[in-house]
């Protein structure tokens, strides 16, 4: 239901924006919304996709921005409480308890509780994509890859290390085992 409700609400916003002569819409999505969307797409749609911080609508009429996309939901809630701004809950359809988004939200909250830093790491991973380590040939030319191809991303842990050349006049002293040097 979330995607249907989202599209209906977005349509209402676009209509109101057009009526008011606006060309930019700011939405209140936050980091946790983006991570929930990412995991929903991963688990149920088979794609790596989250929410962009900004985009232009398909028809080109509006720029849509998400200025709070890097803020945590709890932080926004705390600030809203401090400022006396109400937060309107999303419980319109009446079936939110069993919604997949609610289950993903609970999973993320459990991770945040049990594994401090995991949510921040997930959010950071959305900014550190390594196409050569995925399997999407639209993002990386796997077919054209040869032993001479230069790939400037990804795992370099087993690449040969270039050491500086040793000085030509190096002195080596051998000491017999058990001997002491003064």
C-alpha positions in Angstrom: 0.0 0.0 0.0 2.9 2.4 0.7 3.8 2.8 -3.0 0.2 3.4 -4.0 -0.4 5.9 -1.2 2.9 7.6 -2.0 1.9 8.1 -5.7 -1.6 9.4 -4.7 -0.1 11.9 -2.3 2.6 12.9 -4.8 -0.1 13.6 -7.4 -1.9 15.8 -4.9 1.3 17.7 -4.2 2.1 18.1 -7.9 -1.4 19.5 -8.5 -1.1 21.9 -5.6 2.4 23.0 -6.7 1.2 23.7 -10.2 -1.8 25.7 -9.0 0.5 27.8 -6.8 3.0 28.3 -9.6 5.8 26.3 -7.8 8.6 24.5 -9.7 10.3 22.9 -6.7 8.9 20.6 -4.0 10.7 19.7 -0.8 9.7 16.4 0.7 10.4 15.3 4.3 12.0 11.9 3.6 14.9 11.1 5.9 17.8 8.7 6.1 15.7 5.9 7.6 13.1 6.2 4.9 15.8 5.9 2.3 17.3 2.8 3.9 13.8 1.2 4.3 13.2 1.8 0.5 16.7 0.5 -0.3 16.0 -2.8 1.6 12.5 -3.1 0.3 13.8 -2.8 -3.3 16.6 -5.2 -2.5 14.4 -7.9 -0.9 11.2 -7.6 -2.9 12.1 -6.0 -6.3 15.5 -7.4 -6.9 17.2 -4.0 -7.5 19.7 -1.8 -5.7 17.7 1.5 -5.4 17.1 3.9 -2.6 15.7 7.5 -2.6 17.7 10.2 -4.4 18.3 13.5 -2.6 16.8 15.2 -5.6 15.4 14.6 -9.0 13.4 16.2 -11.8 9.9 14.7 -12.4 9.5 12.6 -15.5 7.4 15.3 -17.2 10.1 18.0 -16.3 7.6 20.3 -14.4 9.2 20.0 -11.0 12.5 19.6 -9.2 11.9 17.5 -6.1 14.4 17.7 -3.2 14.7 15.8 0.0 16.7 18.2 2.3 16.6 15.8 5.3 17.7 12.7 3.4 20.9 12.4 5.5 19.1 13.0 8.9 18.0 10.2 11.2 14.3 9.9 12.0 15.0 10.2 15.8 17.0 13.3 15.3 14.3 14.9 13.2 11.7 13.9 15.9 13.8 15.4 18.6 14.2 18.7 16.7 10.4 18.8 15.9 9.7 18.3 19.6 12.1 21.1 20.5 10.5 23.4 17.9 6.9 22.3 18.8 6.3 21.1 15.2 3.9 18.1 15.0 4.8 14.9 13.2 1.9 13.4 11.3 2.1 9.6 11.5 1.6 7.5 8.4 -1.3 5.2 9.4 -3.8 6.1 6.7 -4.5 2.6 5.3 -5.1 0.8 8.6 -2.9 -2.1 7.7 0.5 -0.6 8.7 1.4 -3.2 11.4 1.9 -6.0 8.8 3.2 -3.8 6.0 6.6 -4.8 4.6 7.9 -1.3 5.3 6.9 -1.6 9.0 8.8 -5.0 9.2 11.9 -3.4 7.5 11.6 -0.5 9.9 11.5 -2.9 12.9 14.5 -4.8 11.5 16.5 -1.5 11.1 15.6 -0.4 14.7 16.7 -3.8 16.0 20.0 -3.4 14.2 20.5 0.1 15.6 19.8 -1.3 19.1 22.0 -4.4 18.8 24.7 -3.2 16.5 25.6 0.4 17.1 26.8 2.1 14.0 25.2 -0.3 11.6 22.6 2.2 10.3 25.2 4.8 9.7 27.4 2.3 7.8 24.4 1.3 5.7 23.7 5.0 4.9 27.4 5.5 4.0 27.4 2.5 1.7 24.8 4.2 -0.5 27.5 6.8 -1.3 30.3 4.3 -1.8 29.2 2.3 -4.8 31.8 0.1 -6.5 30.3 -0.9 -9.9 33.1 -3.4 -10.7 32.1 -5.5 -7.7 28.4 -5.7 -8.6 27.0 -7.6 -11.7 25.4 -4.8 -13.7 27.0 -4.7 -17.1 25.4 -1.3 -17.7 27.6 0.1 -15.0 30.8 -1.7 -15.7 32.3 -3.3 -18.9 32.9 -6.8 -17.7 33.0 -8.2 -21.3 35.7 -5.7 -22.3 37.8 -6.4 -19.3 41.3 -7.8 -20.0 44.4 -8.5 -18.0 45.7 -5.1 -19.1 42.5 -3.2 -18.2 43.0 -0.5 -15.5 40.3 -0.5 -12.9 40.6 2.5 -10.5 38.0 1.2 -8.0 37.5 -1.7 -5.7 39.7 -4.2 -4.0 43.4 -3.6 -4.3 44.4 -5.7 -1.3 46.2 -8.3 -3.4 47.8 -5.9 -5.9 51.6 -5.9 -5.9 53.1 -3.3 -3.7 55.6 -1.0 -5.3 58.5 -0.6 -2.9 61.1 2.1 -3.3 64.4 0.9 -4.7 67.0 0.1 -2.1 70.2 2.3 -1.9 73.0 0.7 -3.9 75.5 1.0 -1.0 73.7 -0.8 1.7 75.8 -2.2 4.5 74.7 -5.4 6.1 76.2 -6.6 9.4 75.9 -10.2 10.3 76.0 -11.1 13.9 76.7 -14.7 15.0 73.7 -16.1 17.0 74.4 -15.8 20.8 77.0 -13.1 20.3 76.4 -9.7 21.9 77.3 -6.4 20.2 78.8 -3.5 22.3 
